[in-house]
Amino acid sequence: MTPDLNSHPRLAAGCRLSENNQQRVLLMPERALRLNGPSLEIVERCDGKHTVQQIITDLQQLYSKAEPKKVESDILDYLARLRDQRALDFDG
Amino acid sequence: MTLAPTNPLALIAELTHRCPLHCVYCSNPLELESRSGELDTLTWSRVFREAAELGVLQADFTGGEPLARADILDLVRAARAAGLYINLITSGLPLDEAKLDALVAAGLDHLQLSFQSAREETAAEISNTKSHAQKLRVLEWLKSRRVAVTLNFVIHRRNLNQLAEMLALAESSSATRVEFAHVQYYGWGFANREQLLPTREQLANSIDFFKRAQERLSGKIRIEYVVPDYYAKYPKPCMGGWGRKLMLITPLGEALPCHAARVIPGLQFENVKDRSLREIWEASDSFQKFRGQAWMQEPCKSCDRRELDFGGCRCQALLLAGDASATDPVCSLAPTRAKVDAILEAANQPSAPAASLTSPAWLYRPNPT
């Protein structure tokens, strides 16, 4: 299921951003994801304040050379994947 | 010399072997370590700092029952200050609401609550303790605390008929993750294997159940399951490969490549009191012993899968084939696979009903002093 554009994603309980040897990582139960470039830009905005649409708009501006539709679909896929790993909650 | 290919990602901190439960499949060794020699707070704190410097991201606080340590809050604070993510694997028995709040305030990230069953009487039989009602209380308290929650059900022949009840319990809780882990046959589980090994039919039914549950609860609860490797075609990549991802520290400070490594004769283990974690990880004989491929025998040595499963589990090779360097006997290509097949055949006899009413003669794990 695609995340709702008007919902506010935020990191679920027990999921947090951290840093190890200059590498940003998303820590969660029994798992860690290395974050670089766009994945870090997305997760940093999963703060319960940005809507999914705002995250998309921000990244379309940051990566203005990329095809905007592609940026949108990549972000929606990534957010859905994090939700399925139970790293994100989506507030209304 | 084989160089350490990677840094460890997780540190398994066996803080104590003391435990109020006496589970018949406990992953602690048969020879439990006593309270008097346990590492002190300062030594553990140094170990956490050294682990973070080595690239470790997560600490698994386990035991025994890690909450049996009187300094547990200091240990959580120290690991968190070192930059580690903290998983606490607990029976929940020593918890009350104040202790839970203090743990969360100290920086606990994730609490994994172990269940022996969804039913009081099965749980009591497996753990030889009355603990189930307390676990249900802990689940209620967790609903109002900001901490990740995993429910861990250890499953086997005697409780595989209760999967639906276990899942319902998880769905009524605040857990975002459930582990259904079939018993692994080392130590106490190996001693009680005959009563624990599931039938082929039980295993097939359980896998169907997990797949349906994963589909239905996608996005709500992450469901993970571990199958008993006796029934597998190929062995598991035990610990992600020897000395590749994990490091376990025992209550007395010995550094082991896996929970059961002490069964392997001739291996000397370094102690964190004498050596830094980096020295042990990079250069100790015990961590080097089964790294890479030089130690492998045929059929592993020339097998296409040798970088996928690393030859399977060294402790299982020792326990079943009598040789820690042999191919894991659960592998269908292993020359010793017939031993595993004979064990499975006995477990699948029609004369050995899975949920027999007669209580088996369990070997319970004691509580060390």
Interface residues (C-beta under 8 A of the other chain):
Chain A: M1 A12 A13 G14 C15 R16 S18 E19 N20 N21 V25 L27 M28 P29 E30 A32 R83 D84 Q85 R86
Chain B: L9 A52 G55 L57 Q58 G83 Y85 N87 D109 H110 Q112 R146 V147 A148 V149 T150 T176 R177 S218 G219 K220 I221 R222
